[in-house]
């Protein structure tokens, strides 16, 4: 690679990275499930519920102290309710109707 092409290539890469970073900061919140989705609650073992709670809290946009408190609150409410189930949004289509996942 010639030394003349290197600065041009580096500049182009920096511009592409900057435009990609600008797009990631403006991510919209996901829309609530529409009428073509059904909410299904699935009972799971306690360990799976713990892993789901931890991952939801870790990937949230809260500070570290708020994340710890959010995790404690989530686990406390699950323990009080003794509810170890996950809510999943399943699309209503021919396949999911055939499998009996949605009505």
C-alpha positions in Angstrom: 0.0 0.0 0.0 1.4 3.3 -1.0 2.0 6.0 1.6 -0.3 8.4 -0.3 -3.3 6.1 0.1 -2.9 5.5 3.8 -4.0 8.9 5.1 -7.0 8.9 2.8 -8.0 5.4 4.0 -7.6 6.4 7.7 -9.7 9.5 7.2 -12.4 7.5 5.5 -12.4 4.9 8.3 -12.6 7.6 11.0 -15.6 9.3 9.2 -17.4 5.9 9.0 -16.8 5.1 12.6 -18.0 8.6 13.7 -21.2 8.3 11.7 -21.9 4.9 13.1 -21.3 6.1 16.7 -23.7 9.0 16.1 -26.4 6.5 15.0 -26.1 4.3 18.0 -26.7 7.1 20.5 -30.1 7.9 19.0 -31.6 4.4 19.3 -35.4 4.6 19.7 -37.1 2.6 22.4 -38.8 -0.5 21.0 -42.5 -0.1 20.4 -44.9 -2.1 22.5 -46.1 -5.3 21.0 -48.9 -4.7 18.5 -52.1 -6.6 17.9 -50.1 -9.1 15.8 -48.2 -10.3 18.9 -49.4 -12.2 22.0 -47.9 -12.1 25.4 -47.1 -15.5 26.7 -45.9 -16.3 30.3 -43.6 -19.3 30.6 -42.7 -20.8 34.0 -38.9 -21.3 34.2 -36.5 -22.6 36.9 -35.3 -20.1 39.5 -31.8 -20.1 38.0 -33.1 -19.0 34.6 -35.1 -16.2 36.1 -32.0 -15.0 38.0 -29.9 -15.0 34.8 -32.6 -13.0 33.0 -32.9 -10.5 35.8 -29.2 -10.0 35.9 -28.8 -9.5 32.1 -31.7 -7.0 32.0 -30.2 -5.0 34.8 -26.6 -5.2 33.4 -27.7 -3.9 30.0 -29.9 -1.1 31.3 -28.8 2.5 31.1 -28.6 3.1 34.9 -25.5 3.9 37.0 -23.8 1.1 38.9 -25.4 1.9 42.2 -28.8 2.1 40.6 -28.2 -1.3 38.8 -27.4 -3.0 42.1 -30.6 -1.6 43.7 -32.7 -2.5 40.7 -31.4 -6.1 40.8 -32.1 -6.4 44.5 -35.6 -5.0 44.0 -36.3 -7.4 41.1 -35.2 -10.4 43.1 -37.1 -9.3 46.1 -40.4 -9.0 44.2 -39.9 -12.4 42.5 -39.2 -14.0 45.9 -42.3 -12.5 47.4 -44.6 -13.5 44.6 -42.9 -16.9 44.2 -43.3 -16.3 40.5 -40.5 -17.6 38.4 -42.0 -17.0 34.9 -40.9 -15.0 31.9 -43.1 -13.0 29.6 -42.4 -13.5 25.9 -44.0 -11.6 23.0 -44.9 -14.2 20.4 -45.9 -13.1 16.9 -49.3 -14.3 15.7 -48.7 -16.1 12.4 -49.5 -19.4 10.8 -46.5 -21.2 12.3 -47.1 -20.1 15.9 -50.8 -21.0 15.5 -50.0 -24.4 14.2 -47.6 -25.0 17.1 -50.3 -23.9 19.5 -48.2 -21.0 21.0 -50.9 -18.4 20.3 -54.7 -18.4 19.9 
